[in-house]
Amino acid sequence: MNEEAMLSKEYPSIKYAYEIAMKSYDWCIDRSNAIDGEINKLLAWISGATIAVPTFIFTQHFRESFNPCWLGFSILSFLASIVLGMSTKIFGSLELLDPKKFDEIHLAKTELIFKKDILLWTGEVFERNQGLVNWKGKISMAMIICFFLEITAFGLSSIF
């Protein structure tokens, strides 16, 4: 019995599993792109609010003296949120299927064996890509926390 017949008998649903694997791979890419878009929006929003909020606070509650410690903490929180957002651009990229890796060995395989091999590959890559997507989600939450710390510290610098 050849390998394809054995696979077909042992795993009759491999074609369906292949379709599900490809869809989950696409889903992971879409989710990563969505989170990247949200991080870009956060970077723009945080930068804009960092200019607008201090202007509003100083026009409403101008004091000649302010606490430089709170102002320094506010600036550090702003820089932390920007660095966190930029780190996703520098260190976070999905692992994609490289067409150059389809050498003659893979292209000579039958459809069923090829799909089995791709299923194994997508399973490994999915775990790494899912970890990256989850990491980016945590970074975006950290950016939001840094932003709220920044605004709170800036407000406190003008009050105390």
BAMIFI-984662 format. One record per residue: residue in one letter; x, y, z of N, C-alpha, C in turn. Coordinates in steps of 0.001 Angstrom, whole numbers, plus 500000, padded with zeros to 6 digits. Layout:
type,n.xx,n.yy,n.zz,ca.xx,ca.yy,ca.zz,c.xx,c.yy,c.zz
a,X,Y,Z,X,Y,Z,X,Y,Z
...
//
This chain:
type,n.xx,n.yy,n.zz,ca.xx,ca.yy,ca.zz,c.xx,c.yy,c.zz
m,500857,498816,500000,500000,500000,500000,500895,501236,500000
n,500642,502156,499075,501475,503358,499025,501054,504364,500108
e,501874,505393,500265,501660,506351,501354,500325,507078,501222
e,499955,507435,500006,498704,508173,499825,497496,507320,500169
a,497504,506073,499777,496389,505182,500096,496296,504966,501605
m,497456,504841,502248,497469,504662,503691,496938,505923,504394
l,497371,507097,503915,496873,508353,504488,495375,508492,504279
s,494923,508160,503088,493511,508290,502764,492662,507374,503641
k,493177,506195,503924,492442,505255,504781,492519,505667,506247
e,493713,506074,506687,493920,506415,508093,493319,507776,508458
y,493401,508732,507539,492899,510098,507778,491977,510518,506630
p,490760,510025,506590,489878,510336,505462,489457,511806,505383
s,489600,512554,506445,489156,513961,506447,490306,514943,506288
i,491429,514490,505784,492589,515377,505678,492309,516577,504776
k,491502,516377,503729,491180,517494,502828,490388,518576,503570
y,489491,518153,504452,488698,519119,505222,489569,519827,506265
a,490445,519058,506881,491357,519657,507860,492264,520680,507188
y,492673,520396,505975,493513,521331,505219,492777,522654,505008
e,491515,522575,504627,490720,523796,504412,490581,524594,505706
i,490325,523907,506804,490196,524585,508100,491522,525227,508493
a,492625,524518,508272,493943,525054,508618,494240,526322,507826
m,493920,526315,506544,494174,527497,505710,493299,528671,506170
k,492052,528390,506535,491170,529455,507014,491663,530015,508353
s,492140,529141,509238,492638,529624,510524,493918,530438,510327
y,494713,530070,509349,495926,530818,509021,495541,532218,508534
d,494551,532273,507645,494053,533574,507155,493470,534397,508295
w,492746,533736,509201,492162,534437,510348,493247,535066,511203
c,494318,534330,511427,495416,534840,512250,496049,536065,511587
i,496215,536016,510276,496768,537162,509538,495818,538353,509655
d,494525,538118,509472,493537,539202,509578,493530,539809,510982
r,493614,538956,511994,493618,539448,513376,494871,540275,513654
s,495999,539824,513154,497242,540580,513329,497153,541936,512639
n,496606,541959,511426,496443,543230,510708,495499,544171,511451
a,494446,543618,512031,493497,544450,512793,494174,545051,514021
i,494955,544240,514734,495643,544754,515921,496694,545785,515527
d,497396,545548,514416,498359,546546,513930,497662,547871,513634
g,496482,547787,513010,495717,549001,512731,495308,549721,513999
e,494894,548958,515004,494506,549572,516276,495711,550205,516976
i,496850,549558,516895,498056,550137,517502,498432,551428,516786
n,498300,551454,515466,498567,552696,514718,497609,553803,515147
k,496334,553450,515330,495356,554440,515786,495701,554935,517194
l,496106,554004,518064,496497,554392,519420,497686,555337,519399
l,498677,555032,518573,499854,555912,518482,499442,557320,518049
a,498585,557408,517045,498132,558721,516576,497285,559412,517640
w,496387,558673,518273,495499,559261,519263,496278,559733,520487
i,497204,558917,520962,498000,559283,522132,498843,560519,521831
s,499430,560573,520651,500240,561753,520283,499375,563004,520224
g,498202,562886,519613,497312,564041,519529,496806,564484,520888
a,496409,563517,521712,495901,563853,523041,496994,564429,523929
t,498226,564002,523714,499338,564528,524506,499549,566007,524227
i,499181,566438,523068,499263,567870,522754,498014,568595,523255
a,496842,567983,523080,495580,568648,523408,495318,568740,524906
v,495553,567677,525648,495212,567662,527072,496008,568700,527867
p,497333,568776,527705,498060,569805,528449,497595,571225,528110
t,497289,571445,526856,496799,572769,526457,495492,573081,527161
f,494584,572125,527198,493305,572322,527868,493503,572553,529359
i,494335,571732,529998,494542,571866,531446,495143,573222,531783
f,496155,573636,531011,496803,574916,531327,495904,576111,531037
t,495026,576018,530050,494130,577145,529801,493012,577210,530838
q,492624,576075,531388,491557,576046,532377,492061,576252,533802
h,493208,575707,534104,493720,575717,535473,495181,576163,535491
f,495448,577309,534928,496835,577756,534860,497348,578117,536246
r,498496,577580,536545,499195,577907,537785,500626,578216,537416
e,501171,579165,538107,502558,579507,537821,503505,578413,538291
s,503122,577690,539320,503980,576614,539794,503304,575271,539544
f,504106,574338,539196,503597,572989,539022,504659,572018,539512
n,504246,570787,539744,505143,569782,540289,505922,569126,539154
p,507240,569345,539075,508021,568768,537976,508128,567244,538049
c,507976,566662,539242,508030,565188,539353,506868,564552,538595
w,505648,565087,538802,504495,564552,538085,504615,564808,536587
l,505141,565959,536229,505333,566265,534815,506346,565298,534198
g,507414,565006,534907,508417,564056,534426,507827,562661,534266
f,507003,562247,535237,506348,560940,535145,505406,560903,533950
s,504737,562005,533708,503840,562097,532566,504608,561931,531256
i,505735,562598,531158,506559,562499,529947,507082,561068,529769
l,507512,560442,530867,508002,559057,530789,506886,558099,530373
s,505685,558320,530860,504549,557473,530478,504239,557620,528993
f,504315,558859,528504,504102,559093,527076,505159,558362,526250
l,506413,558510,526636,507491,557847,525899,507352,556326,525957
a,506923,555796,527107,506730,554352,527235,505660,553858,526271
s,504562,554596,526162,503495,554163,525256,503960,554199,523797
i,504750,555194,523441,505260,555283,522070,506260,554153,521797
v,507157,553901,522741,508141,552830,522570,507444,551473,522476
l,506438,551251,523306,505691,549996,523242,505037,549813,521874
g,504402,550864,521384,503747,550786,520077,504731,550537,518954
m,505863,551208,519008,506876,551027,517959,507523,549647,518047
s,507587,549064,519246,508197,547737,519375,507421,546686,518592
t,506113,546878,518444,505334,545908,517662,505687,545994,516182
k,506150,547146,515750,506560,547302,514347,507935,546683,514117
i,508799,546822,515106,510176,546354,514949,510285,544849,515167
f,509632,544338,516218,509821,542943,516621,508673,542016,516249
g,507595,542538,515728,506435,541683,515512,506059,541496,514064
s,506438,540377,513484,505975,540079,512138,505555,538618,512060
l,504503,538400,511318,503964,537055,511172,504883,536186,510322
e,504821,534911,510579,505539,533960,509742,504588,533540,508629
l,504978,533779,507410,504129,533476,506263,504716,532330,505451
l,503889,531745,504636,504315,530674,503759,505233,531250,502684
d,506413,530693,502559,507394,531160,501576,507326,530268,500345
p,506841,530799,499216,506737,529982,498004,508079,529424,497522
k,509171,530051,497902,510479,529538,497488,510785,528182,498138
k,510098,527878,499226,510346,526609,499915,509670,525425,499230
f,508860,525676,498229,508254,524592,497469,509248,524115,496428
d,510184,523367,496878,511172,522851,495936,510583,521665,495178
e,511387,521080,494357,510914,519973,493521,510396,518801,494353
i,510940,518616,495541,510496,517511,496397,509029,517695,496783
h,508668,518898,497229,507283,519151,497627,506346,519165,496419
l,506812,519726,495325,505950,519830,494152,505708,518471,493498
a,506569,517526,493756,506403,516190,493174,505453,515312,493984
k,505055,515770,495153,504171,514969,496000,502744,515009,495472
t,501997,514002,495836,500585,513988,495463,499837,515023,496306
e,498632,515327,495878,497850,516358,496559,497631,516037,498030
l,497280,514802,498327,496980,514410,499691,498214,514506,500594
i,499340,514042,500110,500570,514100,500904,501019,515552,501069
f,500875,516331,500012,501221,517754,500088,500368,518446,501147
k,499073,518165,501148,498175,518783,502130,498517,518347,503547
k,498890,517082,503720,499294,516596,505043,500520,517367,505533
d,501503,517543,504653,502718,518270,505035,502416,519729,505371
i,501547,520348,504594,501162,521742,504864,500406,521834,506184
l,499565,520846,506487,498847,520836,507764,499820,520837,508935
l,500846,520019,508860,501837,519978,509934,502550,521323,510053
w,502903,521900,508922,503605,523189,508932,502706,524293,509506
t,501443,524343,509059,500562,525418,509541,500282,525293,511029
g,500263,524074,511544,500059,523894,512988,501186,524509,513789
e,502410,524291,513344,503571,524871,514036,503573,526389,513929
v,503317,526871,512727,503360,528312,512488,502199,529017,513181
f,501033,528377,513222,499874,528986,513857,500162,529305,515313
e,500805,528383,516017,501122,528625,517425,502023,529836,517594
r,503041,529945,516751,503944,531109,516842,503214,532398,516471
n,502414,532354,515408,501673,533544,514984,500625,533946,516021
q,499959,532970,516625,498970,533270,517656,499637,533915,518862
g,500814,533430,519220,501574,534048,520311,501912,535497,519995
l,502281,535761,518756,502591,537133,518336,501351,538022,518419
v,500226,537514,517955,498974,538283,517998,498596,538592,519440
n,498708,537610,520323,498393,537835,521738,499352,538838,522357
w,500627,538775,521985,501626,539731,522488,501261,541154,522052
k,500862,541309,520798,500472,542639,520314,499234,543158,521051
g,498306,542271,521367,497123,542675,522137,497504,543158,523520
k,498441,542472,524159,498906,542896,525482,499660,544220,525399
i,500417,544419,524345,501137,545685,524161,500140,546832,524003
s,499071,546606,523246,498088,547691,523068,497422,548041,524394
m,497170,547052,525244,496605,547338,526570,497612,548107,527422
a,498883,547735,527340,499918,548454,528088,500019,549902,527607
m,499844,550118,526302,499867,551482,525769,498731,552313,526350
i,497559,551727,526450,496406,552438,527011,496656,552774,528478
i,497210,551837,529227,497520,552087,530637,498540,553215,530763
c,499576,553186,529937,500585,554262,529971,499951,555615,529639
f,499020,555603,528692,498354,556859,528331,497546,557408,529509
f,496788,556558,530174,496014,557028,531323,496920,557501,532456
l,498035,556807,532654,499011,557268,533656,499574,558629,533269
e,499838,558800,531999,500366,560078,531508,499393,561218,531781
i,498147,561034,531414,497143,562085,531581,496911,562367,533069
t,496844,561309,533872,496651,561481,535322,497821,562234,535939
a,499030,561836,535580,500217,562494,536124,500287,563946,535673
f,499904,564192,534435,499938,565582,533963,498919,566422,534702
g,497738,565854,534929,496723,566579,535696,497197,566856,537123
l,497848,565873,537734,498355,566049,539084,499487,567070,539127
s,500252,567171,538061,501347,568145,538055,500826,569579,538083
s,499628,569783,537547,499084,571146,537555,498267,571425,538826
i,497896,570386,539562,497097,570567,540775,497998,570701,542007
f,498952,569817,542127,499798,569784,543334,501085,570532,543114
//
